[in-house]
Each structure stands twice: as C-alpha cells, then as structure tokens.
Amino acid sequence: MHEKTSNQLIPKVVHSSLESLHLPFIQKEQPNYETICTILQQFEHHFLDRQANPIWETSNSQEYIEETSFANRNAIDWLTKLIASPLDWINVDLQREEIIERAAKCIAAACGKVASGPIIRDWSFPAPPGSNKPITLKIRDSTLLDDDVGFKTWGAAYLLAKRCTSGQAMPLDKIQSTSILEIGTGTGLVGLTCAMIGCPSVLLTDYHLNVLSNVAYNVNLNQLQNIVKVEKLDWKEVANGVKQELQQNFDIIVGADIVYEVAHANWISKVIKQYMKKDGIFYLMVPLRPTHTLEIELFERCMEEQGFFLQYRQDQQGLDDFIGIQNYRYYEFRY
Ligand SMILES: C[S@@+](CC[C@H](N)C(=O)[O-])C[C@H]1O[C@@H](n2cnc3c(N)ncnc32)[C@H](O)[C@@H]1O
C-alpha cells in the first residue's frame, strides 16, 4: 500500500453574500415584517439556490472557506433565534407564520435537509480525459423518512464521482468495458456517473425501500434505464448468509459513505468478498467523521482479515451541505 500526501484539495464553498448582511438583534431591535422578509430573501437565494445547484468544488483558499462557513453559522444562528422568538411585535398572524416557515426552510437547506419534499439537483463534472463532453446529471434527493440516510447525496459520493470522471479512480477504459456494482447507493450519484461516462452495465443496490424507489426514479430521470438496474442488497443479510444473491460478480465495486456503524465494517468486508471477481477492485470514499473513527478503524481491520490488499489510500478534504468541510478517505482494495 502506498499513501500519497494530501493533494491540498480544499473545498470552495459556494460564494457567499452573507458577510455584508446586517442582521438586527431580534429581541432588542424587533425588526419589522418588511425588514425580516428582505433578509429572508437573501438567505433563500443563498441556501435554496445553492441546494438546487450544489458546488462542492475545491479551491485553495482556506481563509475564504473559514469566512464563508462563519457567515453560514451566523446565518443559521440568527434564523434559529428568529424562529425561537414569539415575534409578538408583528401583529398579523399570517405574517408571523410566513416568517417561521421561510426561516425553517432556510435552516433545513443550510443543513443539507430537504425542506419541503424532494428536490432535483443538477450535478456537473468536467469532461473526462479524451472527451469534450462534460458529464451532467439530475439527481433527486428525496424527503427524509424514518431512518433512510440515503435520502440525500453525500459529500463522499460527489468526491468519488469526481474521481471517476477525471480518471483518478478506475481507468476510464476499464469503466467503459466492465460491469459496476454500487453498494449503499443512496441517490445513485456515483453509479449513475459511471453510466454517463460509458460503463455498459451498472447495478445500483441499497437495502432501504424508499431509497431504492428514489434511485430508480433517478435512473429514469437520466434516461439510463438500458444501462442501469436497481436491486435490493442488504449487507447484513449477505454477511449472515441469508440467501439473497446477485446473479453475477463484478470487476469493479464502488461505495460512498457506507461505513458509519460498527456492524458495517464486518458486513461490508463480507459483501465485497462475496461479489468481487478475482482481481477486481473496490473503490470507496468515506468521510472521516470525528465521531466515527472506531468504525473506520474496524473496517480497515475487517478488510484485512477478509484477505483484501489495500493498494491505494489517500486522505483529502471535501465539502457537503450537511456538515460543511470535512476530511475524507479514499481507498482502493484488491483481493
Ligand atoms: C450515508 S448514505 C450514503 C449514500 C450514498 N452512497 C452517498 O454517498 O450519497 C448510506 C447508504 O447506505 C445504505 N445502507 C445502510 N445500511 C445498509 C445495509 N445494511 N445494506 C445496504 N445498504 C445499506 C443506506 O440506505 C444509504 O443509502
């Protein structure tokens, strides 16, 4: 295994107009309805437009990121105080309700949550090497129901999809000539991107029924029905030997942000062992959440115990709309 040093990929947050915005003290200044609406409009522009057109791109300006993140935090703080306030100096009930509803939507969007039902986001990646056609996809992030964390696209998926389009993960000619399995697909960004690059056959899998129906929607949205199939695959069932087998094994398996519970480490290592062809590769991107270091350590150990060889690993920074800036780890495992 060789490990490259971080390539200085630093996320560039969407440009922010929030720094110059004057935010009145809620209780002390008691801003009137019109003033609040003017501020809410700017927040809507900032958070909701950003949600529809996420730019989780990288740049070299750490200072810029910190400033922008600070502005976002200030905004969320102000919106939270606004919602918590009785707003009793605004006499019209409907106006108070409108303020609360708009502020809640902005907070939800700022935290990466879909505020009012599903949202369709546009994703784009530069043209892969040897092509002059940028990759563009539409991905529906559904509404969070129960425990389906696959309701939204996560930062790891963006980073892995980007590696796929740039040839920084599997070689492009390999993508274009083999079948790919994605596990824990969520909204499907990684697998669908592989299909857009020219992979002839992609199987997107997850265990959650809401997630599966949403990702099937995304397959249709991008008119990839002839290339991409969707199936249920529950890691726990595979690991426990419950009969639930895919029809084939794969040269390439991909996964993004799929190791966040202790049990995942064991289950996923067994899933990969079961469905990877000899000489296949598993490409994985995970966030290094400070709260989940144990899970990642355990996962690395389980992969080793299952006989996998870590051919490449690289840490990098990335950004998403749920947590902001975060460290990520990219892996290539061979058997
Ligand atoms: C944090 S989300 C990541 C989704 C997507 N890969 C992304 O990065 O945007 C984790 C995904 O793993 C799926 N998942 C969790 N437990 C699973 C299991 N036992 N079997 C299969 N999929 C599972 C969830 O439904 C969810 O879609």
The ligand as an ORCA input file, in Angstrom:
! r2SCAN-3c Opt
* xyz 0 1
  C     -24.792      7.865      4.207
  S     -25.728      7.076      2.977
  C     -24.683      7.234      1.550
  C     -25.481      7.187      0.285
  C     -24.668      7.422     -0.990
  N     -23.699      6.383     -1.202
  C     -23.996      8.776     -0.936
  O     -22.803      8.827     -0.570
  O     -24.639      9.784     -1.266
  C     -25.563      5.332      3.360
  C     -26.327      4.417      2.435
  O     -26.121      3.071      2.830
  C     -27.367      2.392      2.839
  N     -27.313      1.274      3.809
  C     -27.254      1.350      5.159
  N     -27.283      0.121      5.709
  C     -27.347     -0.763      4.682
  C     -27.402     -2.183      4.604
  N     -27.446     -2.938      5.704
  N     -27.440     -2.734      3.372
  C     -27.432     -1.973      2.263
  N     -27.405     -0.636      2.261
  C     -27.356     -0.024      3.462
  C     -28.368      3.450      3.244
  O     -29.697      3.115      2.885
  C     -27.821      4.658      2.485
  O     -28.347      4.742      1.196
*
